[in-house]
Amino acid sequence: MKSEITQVHNTTKDELINEIVNGVKTKLQDFEKNFLPKETTTWLTKKEVATILSISIVTIDDWSKKGILSPFRIGNRIRFKRSDIEQALTKIND
């Protein structure tokens, strides 16, 4: 295995270390400014949605059939995204 040698002129070991550390800090700060963590999805049952909206489970089923709410199924379980429920609400009179 052949190794390569890189020489740095007019720079002390401490100056080189400081330059590297400062470069890494700058990149991490840029990353932190632009980083948007993914929000976790909160899943709700029909009963929870009915409680939040103060409606019956029958209304939940009706609104799901009409496309007002968007249910998700896994096996025999029905779930709703909390964000979808919040988006389904429309503001009246600004």
Secondary structure, DSSP 8 states (H G I E B T S, - for coil): ---------S--HHHHHHHHHHHHHHHHHHHHHH--------EE-HHHHHHHHT--HHHHHHHHHHTSS-EEEETTEEEEEHHHHHHH------
